[in-house]
Amino acid sequence: MQQKLSIGERVSKHIQPHLPSLRVLQVSWPDPTDWYSFVALKLIPEVRAENLRFYGPNFCLEKSCPGLDYSSKWHRRRLRQFPCHRLLFDVIDRLDLTRHEVYHLATWRNSLYSRRKWEAAFGVIIRDTTGDDVPVWVEPRRPASFDVTSMTGVLEGGEAGDHGLSEDTPITSDDDVGSDSFNSGTLQGY
């Protein structure tokens, strides 16, 4: 009977073949051999870098324990810029892990699991501010639709088809237009 692998071992098994391609710098550190060494050598340094990038050098309670939720689209977007986290998210998606499995997979410092343990121990709730700067989507207002066939063309109390002109109104020719005082360069009354 085959023993069932833990979630960490399953993820590690899928990550191991891709580790040599993740070497950006030639460092003398050995490649991680199991899940826990992958977390310690690859993920934790990336989390620290993201923490510094996102919160800056100032101290705040959320920075000390940000509670990164590895199933949240906001936190994934923040961490996806790092190669090991990108690989981890691809493996999580490929294995089709549930939110519960991901929650119990990510138990290292600065994860949602560790923040909830810290909140329970100290009785303090840390508010997650990720995504607060993204405005809430409001559906744009569309102009009221109107039926063109119901428009009568009535202007200023006239009848339909009446545009302020009667049959007796003379139509000026193009010659008359050029002879007025405006076109001749003088403005009367100004």
C-alpha positions as CSV (number, residue, x, y, z in Angstrom):
1,M,0.0,0.0,0.0
2,Q,1.4,3.3,-1.0
3,Q,1.7,6.1,1.6
4,K,-0.1,9.3,0.8
5,L,2.2,12.3,0.3
6,S,1.6,15.5,2.3
7,I,0.6,18.6,0.5
8,G,4.1,20.0,1.0
9,E,5.7,16.9,-0.4
10,R,3.4,16.9,-3.4
11,V,4.2,20.5,-4.2
12,S,7.9,20.0,-3.6
13,K,7.8,17.0,-6.0
14,H,6.5,19.3,-8.8
15,I,8.9,22.2,-8.0
16,Q,12.1,20.2,-7.9
17,P,12.5,19.8,-11.7
18,H,12.2,23.5,-12.2
19,L,14.7,24.7,-9.6
20,P,17.9,24.7,-11.8
21,S,16.2,27.2,-14.2
22,L,15.5,29.5,-11.3
23,R,19.1,30.3,-10.6
24,V,19.5,33.9,-11.4
25,L,22.8,34.4,-9.6
26,Q,25.5,31.8,-9.2
27,V,25.3,31.3,-5.4
28,S,27.1,28.7,-3.5
29,W,23.9,27.7,-1.6
30,P,22.7,24.2,-2.4
31,D,19.3,23.8,-4.1
32,P,16.6,22.9,-1.6
33,T,16.0,19.2,-1.3
34,D,12.7,19.2,0.4
35,W,9.7,21.4,1.0
36,Y,11.0,23.1,4.2
37,S,14.4,23.9,2.7
38,F,12.6,25.4,-0.3
39,V,10.6,27.6,2.0
40,A,13.6,28.7,4.0
41,L,16.0,29.2,1.1
42,K,13.7,30.6,-1.6
43,L,10.3,31.8,-0.4
44,I,11.2,33.5,2.9
45,P,13.8,35.9,1.2
46,E,11.2,36.8,-1.4
47,V,8.6,37.5,1.2
48,R,11.0,39.8,3.1
49,A,11.8,41.6,-0.2
50,E,8.1,42.1,-0.9
51,N,7.4,43.2,2.6
52,L,10.1,45.9,2.3
53,R,8.8,46.9,-1.1
54,F,5.2,47.1,-0.2
55,Y,5.4,48.7,3.3
56,G,8.6,50.5,3.0
57,P,11.2,51.0,5.8
58,N,8.7,52.2,8.4
59,F,7.3,50.0,11.1
60,C,3.6,49.1,11.2
61,L,1.8,46.2,12.8
62,E,0.7,44.9,9.4
63,K,4.3,44.9,8.2
64,S,5.4,42.8,11.1
65,C,2.8,40.2,10.3
66,P,1.2,40.8,6.9
67,G,-0.7,37.6,6.7
68,L,-0.1,36.8,3.0
69,D,-2.9,34.6,1.8
70,Y,-1.6,32.4,-1.0
71,S,-5.1,31.8,-2.4
72,S,-6.0,35.5,-2.6
73,K,-5.7,37.2,-6.0
74,W,-4.4,40.4,-4.4
75,H,-1.5,38.7,-2.5
76,R,-0.7,36.5,-5.5
77,R,-0.5,39.6,-7.7
78,R,2.0,41.1,-5.2
79,L,4.1,38.0,-5.0
80,R,4.0,36.8,-8.6
81,Q,6.9,39.1,-9.5
82,F,9.3,36.7,-7.7
83,P,10.4,33.6,-9.6
84,C,10.0,31.1,-6.8
85,H,6.5,32.4,-5.9
86,R,5.5,32.4,-9.5
87,L,6.6,28.7,-9.7
88,L,4.7,27.9,-6.5
89,F,1.5,29.5,-7.7
90,D,1.8,27.6,-11.0
91,V,2.2,24.3,-9.1
92,I,-0.7,25.2,-6.8
93,D,-2.9,25.8,-9.8
94,R,-1.7,22.7,-11.6
95,L,-2.4,20.5,-8.6
96,D,-5.8,22.3,-8.2
97,L,-5.3,22.7,-4.4
98,T,-8.3,24.0,-2.4
99,R,-8.1,27.2,-0.3
100,H,-8.0,25.0,2.8
101,E,-5.0,23.0,1.5
102,V,-3.2,26.2,0.5
103,Y,-3.9,27.7,3.9
104,H,-2.2,24.6,5.6
105,L,0.6,24.5,3.1
106,A,1.7,28.1,3.7
107,T,2.5,28.1,7.4
108,W,5.7,30.1,7.4
109,R,6.2,33.5,8.9
110,N,4.2,36.3,7.3
111,S,1.6,33.9,5.9
112,L,-2.1,34.1,6.8
113,Y,-1.7,31.0,9.0
114,S,1.0,32.6,11.1
115,R,-1.0,35.9,11.4
116,R,-4.1,34.1,12.6
117,K,-2.0,32.3,15.2
118,W,-0.4,35.6,16.3
119,E,-3.9,37.3,16.5
120,A,-5.2,34.5,18.6
121,A,-2.2,34.6,20.9
122,F,-2.3,38.4,21.5
123,G,-6.0,39.1,21.0
124,V,-5.3,41.8,18.4
125,I,-6.8,41.9,14.9
126,I,-4.5,43.1,12.1
127,R,-6.4,44.8,9.2
128,D,-5.3,43.7,5.8
129,T,-4.8,46.9,3.6
130,T,-3.9,45.1,0.4
131,G,-6.1,46.4,-2.3
132,D,-7.3,49.4,-0.4
133,D,-5.9,51.8,-2.9
134,V,-7.9,50.1,-5.7
135,P,-11.2,52.0,-6.1
136,V,-14.5,50.1,-6.1
137,W,-15.8,49.6,-9.6
138,V,-18.9,51.6,-10.3
139,E,-20.8,50.8,-13.5
140,P,-20.7,53.9,-15.7
141,R,-24.0,55.6,-16.2
142,R,-25.4,55.3,-19.7
143,P,-27.4,58.1,-21.2
144,A,-31.1,57.6,-21.2
145,S,-32.2,56.0,-24.4
146,F,-34.8,57.7,-26.5
147,D,-36.9,56.7,-29.5
148,V,-36.1,58.7,-32.6
149,T,-39.4,57.9,-34.2
150,S,-41.3,59.6,-31.3
151,M,-39.5,62.9,-31.7
152,T,-41.8,65.5,-33.4
153,G,-39.4,68.2,-34.2
154,V,-41.5,70.8,-32.3
155,L,-39.5,73.8,-31.3
156,E,-40.6,76.6,-29.0
157,G,-44.3,75.8,-29.1
158,G,-44.6,75.4,-32.9
159,E,-46.3,72.6,-34.7
160,A,-44.6,69.5,-36.0
161,G,-42.4,70.4,-39.0
162,D,-42.5,74.1,-38.0
163,H,-39.0,75.5,-37.5
164,G,-39.9,79.2,-37.1
165,L,-40.1,79.7,-40.9
166,S,-43.2,80.4,-42.9
167,E,-43.7,80.1,-46.6
168,D,-43.4,83.9,-46.8
169,T,-40.0,84.0,-45.2
170,P,-37.4,85.0,-47.7
171,I,-34.3,82.9,-48.1
172,T,-31.2,85.0,-48.4
173,S,-28.8,84.3,-51.2
174,D,-25.0,83.9,-50.8
175,D,-24.5,87.4,-52.1
176,D,-26.5,88.9,-49.2
177,V,-24.5,87.0,-46.6
178,G,-21.2,88.6,-47.5
179,S,-22.6,92.1,-47.4
180,D,-23.5,92.3,-43.7
181,S,-21.5,94.5,-41.3
182,F,-19.9,91.5,-39.5
183,N,-18.3,90.2,-42.7
184,S,-17.2,93.6,-43.8
185,G,-14.9,94.0,-40.8
186,T,-17.0,96.4,-38.7
187,L,-18.9,95.4,-35.6
188,Q,-21.9,97.7,-35.0
189,G,-23.0,98.1,-31.4
190,Y,-19.8,96.9,-29.8
